[in-house]
Amino acid sequence: MLYDMTVPAYKHGLSALSAQLDKALAWGADNGIGELQLVVARLAPNMFPLAAQVRFSCLQAIQPPTRLGATGAPALTDDATDFAGLQAQIAATLTWLDTVDPAAFDADPDRAVSFDLPNGMVFDMTVRTYVRDWAQPQFYFHVVAAYSILRHIGIPLGKADYVGYMFAYLRPGTAPAA
């Protein structure tokens, strides 16, 4: 159950982010805004830029499976400096997520898991509370931050660009007329 709430969601979110980056790159070319300007864009001076938000989105999809026993994760230690690098990080993460064994998540949702942050804080939780209270919110925070940076710059993105995977579930005949 926890696997079904995480890995497929990470794949949806990262695939949507990849498509948003494609739109951003095309929009930038049409509007005279270079890749570097887009990669370093941020919402506020004290927030991380787009490149870091993309890397963090990938890392937040990698950390839960690795904390719960998955191996072989890609090492994403540096922010990408161009869109090819951003897309490579997403592609590597998506490819790796396809290898994650659901049993690592669902074997014992009440087992203990702990993790520490670079500032020295340490958290002790169960797998269930870790997924609910840390893993999912952290992933969505960074995916939304990247989306928001792109919107802030002026890239014409909408909700369908964020949750486009939902159209697979759309009941026929219920979409608004164009």
C-alpha positions as CSV (number, residue, x, y, z in Angstrom):
1,M,0.0,0.0,0.0
2,L,2.7,2.5,0.9
3,Y,4.6,1.7,-2.3
4,D,1.4,2.4,-4.3
5,M,1.2,5.8,-2.6
6,T,4.8,6.8,-3.3
7,V,6.6,5.4,-6.3
8,P,3.8,5.8,-8.8
9,A,3.2,9.3,-7.5
10,Y,6.9,10.2,-7.9
11,K,6.9,8.9,-11.4
12,H,3.8,11.0,-12.3
13,G,5.3,14.1,-10.7
14,L,8.7,13.7,-12.3
15,S,7.2,13.0,-15.7
16,A,5.1,16.1,-15.4
17,L,8.1,18.1,-14.4
18,S,10.0,16.8,-17.4
19,A,7.2,18.0,-19.7
20,Q,7.1,21.3,-17.9
21,L,10.8,21.7,-18.6
22,D,10.3,20.9,-22.3
23,K,7.7,23.7,-22.4
24,A,10.0,26.1,-20.6
25,L,12.9,25.5,-22.9
26,A,10.7,26.1,-26.0
27,W,9.1,29.2,-24.4
28,G,12.6,30.5,-23.6
29,A,13.8,30.0,-27.1
30,D,10.7,31.8,-28.5
31,N,11.0,34.7,-26.0
32,G,14.8,35.3,-26.0
33,I,15.4,33.8,-22.6
34,G,18.4,31.5,-22.4
35,E,18.7,28.2,-20.5
36,L,21.1,29.7,-17.9
37,Q,18.5,32.4,-17.0
38,L,15.9,29.7,-16.5
39,V,18.2,27.3,-14.6
40,V,19.2,29.9,-12.1
41,A,15.7,31.5,-11.7
42,R,14.2,31.4,-8.2
43,L,11.0,32.6,-6.5
44,A,12.8,34.6,-3.7
45,P,16.4,35.5,-3.0
46,N,16.6,33.0,-0.1
47,M,15.1,30.1,-2.0
48,F,16.9,27.5,-4.2
49,P,16.9,28.0,-8.0
50,L,15.2,25.9,-10.5
51,A,18.2,23.6,-11.0
52,A,18.2,22.8,-7.2
53,Q,14.4,22.3,-7.1
54,V,14.7,19.7,-9.9
55,R,17.5,17.9,-8.2
56,F,15.7,18.0,-4.9
57,S,12.5,16.6,-6.5
58,C,14.6,13.7,-7.8
59,L,16.3,13.2,-4.5
60,Q,13.0,13.3,-2.6
61,A,11.8,10.5,-4.9
62,I,15.0,8.5,-4.3
63,Q,15.4,8.9,-0.5
64,P,12.2,7.0,0.6
65,P,13.0,3.8,-1.3
66,T,16.6,3.9,-0.3
67,R,15.8,4.6,3.4
68,L,13.5,1.6,3.2
69,G,16.0,-0.8,1.6
70,A,16.3,-0.1,-2.1
71,T,19.7,0.0,-3.6
72,G,21.4,1.2,-6.7
73,A,20.0,4.7,-6.7
74,P,21.6,7.3,-8.9
75,A,23.9,9.8,-7.2
76,L,22.7,13.4,-7.8
77,T,25.2,15.4,-6.0
78,D,25.3,18.6,-8.1
79,D,22.7,20.9,-9.6
80,A,22.5,20.6,-13.4
81,T,23.8,23.6,-15.4
82,D,21.5,23.2,-18.4
83,F,18.2,21.6,-19.4
84,A,19.9,18.5,-20.8
85,G,21.3,18.0,-17.3
86,L,18.0,18.6,-15.6
87,Q,16.3,16.1,-17.9
88,A,19.1,13.6,-17.4
89,Q,18.6,13.7,-13.6
90,I,14.8,13.1,-14.0
91,A,15.4,10.3,-16.5
92,A,17.9,8.6,-14.2
93,T,15.5,8.8,-11.3
94,L,12.6,7.5,-13.3
95,T,14.7,4.6,-14.7
96,W,15.8,3.7,-11.1
97,L,12.3,4.0,-9.7
98,D,11.2,1.2,-12.1
99,T,13.6,-1.1,-10.3
100,V,12.3,-0.5,-6.8
101,D,10.8,-3.6,-5.1
102,P,7.4,-2.8,-3.5
103,A,8.2,-5.3,-0.7
104,A,10.6,-2.8,0.9
105,F,7.7,-0.4,1.6
106,D,5.0,-2.8,2.5
107,A,6.8,-5.5,4.6
108,D,6.3,-3.7,7.9
109,P,4.8,-0.2,7.8
110,D,5.2,0.1,11.6
111,R,9.0,-0.6,11.6
112,A,11.2,2.2,12.8
113,V,13.0,4.5,10.4
114,S,15.2,7.5,11.3
115,F,17.0,10.2,9.3
116,D,19.0,13.2,10.0
117,L,19.2,16.6,8.3
118,P,22.4,18.5,7.6
119,N,21.7,20.9,10.4
120,G,22.0,18.0,13.0
121,M,18.3,17.4,13.6
122,V,17.4,13.7,13.8
123,F,13.9,12.3,13.3
124,D,12.6,8.9,14.5
125,M,9.4,7.7,12.9
126,T,7.6,4.6,11.7
127,V,7.7,3.8,8.0
128,R,4.0,4.8,7.7
129,T,4.5,8.2,9.4
130,Y,7.7,8.8,7.5
131,V,5.9,8.3,4.2
132,R,2.9,10.4,5.3
133,D,4.5,13.2,7.2
134,W,7.9,13.6,5.5
135,A,8.5,11.8,2.2
136,Q,5.3,12.8,0.4
137,P,5.2,16.5,1.6
138,Q,8.9,16.9,0.7
139,F,8.5,15.5,-2.8
140,Y,5.5,17.7,-3.6
141,F,7.1,20.8,-2.1
142,H,10.0,20.7,-4.5
143,V,8.0,19.7,-7.5
144,V,5.6,22.6,-6.8
145,A,8.5,25.0,-6.2
146,A,9.9,24.1,-9.6
147,Y,6.5,24.5,-11.3
148,S,6.1,27.8,-9.5
149,I,9.4,29.1,-10.6
150,L,8.5,28.4,-14.2
151,R,5.1,30.0,-13.8
152,H,6.8,33.0,-12.1
153,I,9.1,33.5,-15.1
154,G,6.1,33.5,-17.4
155,I,6.0,30.0,-18.9
156,P,2.4,29.3,-19.8
157,L,1.7,26.3,-17.6
158,G,-1.6,25.3,-16.1
159,K,-3.0,22.7,-13.8
160,A,-3.1,20.2,-16.7
161,D,0.7,20.5,-16.9
162,Y,1.0,19.6,-13.2
163,V,-1.6,16.7,-13.1
164,G,-1.8,15.7,-16.7
165,Y,-1.7,12.0,-15.8
166,M,-5.2,12.4,-14.5
167,F,-6.6,12.4,-18.0
168,A,-6.1,8.7,-18.1
169,Y,-8.9,8.5,-15.6
170,L,-11.2,11.0,-17.3
171,R,-14.7,9.7,-17.9
172,P,-15.4,9.8,-21.6
173,G,-17.7,12.7,-22.6
174,T,-17.0,14.8,-19.5
175,A,-14.2,17.0,-20.7
176,P,-15.2,20.6,-21.4
177,A,-15.6,21.6,-25.0
178,A,-12.6,23.5,-26.3
